[in-house]
């Protein structure tokens, strides 16, 4: 069983909506969560180690326990956290939708979930073919004010498939839990934050550390979809590798 942990970014007056995270095999979640705990042990006092690791909170340093760290230490902590993602046995998936690109009447949440689910399902199918063993997956998402809406959309995807074809390798509709209780969802938050920064502000410091982890095969990065008005010139891995392969970077599958 593969678990895909997802979080979102860009909900409040942002030009982009981002949904992103990491897929790991079930036996890897415990060791990876412990690695994050060990990292935090070196930076913050023991009573605060249960604090969720969220990129925005660490970067701003405005609230405990992050306000106890100097800016240089907070950036070092984030750099090391992204190195954990970079070197862990995980595959990344992400969707960055420029709201100006979004067709009139299109639901960004439905579009993002369909795209991520389809890409995750394709990854599982390729793994099954390569290993001659069926692979199943579950999406675990951070609690969201849009939970009920997303669950309804996900159930429709499970029952009817997506506009790009049926999804046959997901064992259940997305499960929701608090990111405060899951180091894996906190790593998903880091992934979403890195994508949002890359596409909204152009700050690619952390995106560049994890870019090679997005699902890729035959030279095409399938795990990253960038829906943008500038797709013809965008140099990001998702757009560039599709153009080189002669594919339309805005193709949704």
Buried (B, 14 or more C-beta within 10 A) or exposed (E): EBBBBBBBBBEEEEEBBBBBBBBBBEEBBEEBBEBBEEBBEEBBEEEEBEBBBBBEBBBEBEEEBBEEBEEEBBBBBBEBBBBBBBEBEBBBBBBBBBEEBBEEEEEBBBBBBBBBBBBBBBBBBBBBEEEEEEBBBBBBBBBBEEEEBBBEBBEBBBEEBBEBEEBEBBEEBBEBBEBBEBBBBBBBBBBBBBBBBBBBEEEBEBBEBBBEBBBBEEEBBBBBBBBBEEBEEBEBBBBBBBBEEEEEBBEBE
